[in-house]
Amino acid sequence: MKFIDHKDLKNQLFESEEVKEEYEKLNVMYEIKKQIIRYRIENNLTQKELADRIGTKQSAISRLENDDYNPSVEFLDKVAHALGKKLEIRFN
């Protein structure tokens, strides 16, 4: 059985424009989730404590951080403020 390394597999998959576009869409949400988790941990907050700050349930924060969940801009703004941050959206 021949194994292919991650870099080669990614390059092979990215030959498809459809795969490349989907990856870019998912990458945006992945980066947002990564930042939320980082700032929550830096603020020594549990998911429950963050949820309490914005008036939602812990399960909503868990879905945001872990699931294939597409949050509203308003929800992300509440999370940002609860973490002492400002939500900025840019088009490049």
N, C-alpha and C positions, 0 to 999 in steps of 0.2 A: 504494500500500500504506500503510495506516495503522498507525503504531507506538503502542504503549501503554507508558507508563513503569512502572517497577518498583512504585511505590506503588499505582498504580491497578490493576495486575495482581494484586498481593497482596490488596488490598481485594476485588476481584472473586472471587478464589479463596476467600477467607475467608468468603464468603457461605454456603459449604458447611460444615456442622458436621463432616463427616467429614474434610475437608481441614484444618480448624482443629485438630481433635484429633490428627491425624497430625503436623502441624507442631509442636505442643507436645511430643509424644513425642520427635521428632527434635531439638528444640531443647535438651532436657536433655543428650543425648549430645554435641551440638555444643559446649555450654558446658564439659562435662567435658574433652573433647578439647582445647579451646582453653586451658584452665587447665594441663593436663599439658604441653602444648607450651611455654607461657610459662614455667612453673617449670623445665622441663628446660633451656631456653635460658638462663634467669637463673642456673642452676647450672653453666653452660658444659659441659653433658653432651651427648654424641652419643647417638643411639638405642642404639648398642651399649654404651656405658658405663652407661646406665640399665638396660639389659637385664642386664648383668653384675652390677649391684648387687642385682637381685632374683632372679637365678638363672634367667633365661629367655633366649630368643634375640632378636636384634635384629629379626627379622621379626615377632615378637609385638608389639613396641613400634610398629613401622611399621603393622601392622594396627590397633592401638589408635588411633593418631593419624590414620590416613588412610582406613580401610575402614569398611564397614558392619558393624562388629564389636561384639558385645554382651558386654563383659567381666563377669566375676563380681565381686561385692563384695570377695571375698578378693584378687583380682588388683589391683583398684583400691587396696585398702589397702596392698598391697606397694609399689605405685608411689608412693603418697603418702608412705610412710615413707622410701623411697629418695630422695625429693625433699625430705626434712626437713619434711614436712607431716603433718597428721592428717586422715584421712577422716571427714567428718561427713555423715550422711544425715538429712534432715528432711522431715517431712510438714507442709505448710501448708494 
